[in-house]
Amino acid sequence: MFFDGHDGTRLWYEDYGQGEPLVFVSSAMLGTDMWEYQIPYFVERGFRCVAFDRRGHGRSDRPSSGYDIDSTSEDLAALLDHLGLDRVTLVGHSLGGAEIARYLARHGSGRVRRVAFVAAMLPFLKRTEDNPGGIPEAAFEASAALLRRDRPRWMAQQAQVFFATHLGNDVHPLMVDFTIRQVMSCAPYATQAAQREVFHTDHRAGLREIDVPVLVVHGAADFSAPVEVTGRRTAGLVPGAVYKEYPTAGHGLYASHHEQLNADLLEFFAG
């Protein structure tokens, strides 16, 4: 199924079940298939589950523009409009969490009941004078240069640490290979744009204004979004946020720790 993004770009979405609506917003380079451990679980428990492929990702169109976070958050708004969703719970992983934060900053919480930020690229990754705990820009540029020069190698170098398999997490090599194939299917241009957006965009002001219940879940071993830069600081900025940190989880906790994550999400939804 398709809907029109904010500028008419054709975007793929999936819609399962009936009941209270949950909208899953995917990570950079991943699409709706990343939620295979969440969507069936919550449909079976009486929720309606919606997910979509970001522009340049999966089955959605690959336009030459619209990859800035303001635009991709407007695509999320277009999906909610298309389906007429209200009192919705937004669940975002990585870049998806940042897009949810920007959606709330631009549109407010009128249609939103609650939010879950899962390993989200928030609040602001780049080191600046007023953000001394951020990541040095030189480190980002070095990573971005390798991504441009050899994208498969960039992906392969991060595959194991993405799931923190060095900490004994039960992630089969086929899952690692499957994830690499998923991220390699993303348009190279969209991949590079997503990396720039998550690094350079400051969400701090918007997070302070969120007025709905928020759950922040992060892995202590997250290499992609270091917990001391992201999860802990996000929880400190959002008024009344509930924070859960998984000691052995990496960035791919939606798969490696899906049973724990699903239980924590269900508890949050029930509250």
Buried (B, 14 or more C-beta within 10 A) or exposed (E): EBBBBBEEBEBBBBBBBEEBBBBBBBBBBBBBBBBEBBBEBBBEBEBBBBBBBBBBBBBBBEBEEBBBBBBBBBBBBBBBEBBEBEEBBBBBBBBBBBBBBBBBBBBEBEBBBBBBBBBBBBBBBBBEEEBEEBBEBEEBEEBBEEBEEEBEEBBBEBBBBBBBBEBEBEBEEEBBEEBBEBBBBBBEBBBBBBBBBBBBBBBBEBBEEBEBBBBBBBBBBBBBBBBEBBBBBBBEBBEEBBBBBBEBBBBBBBBBBBEBBBEBBBEBBEE
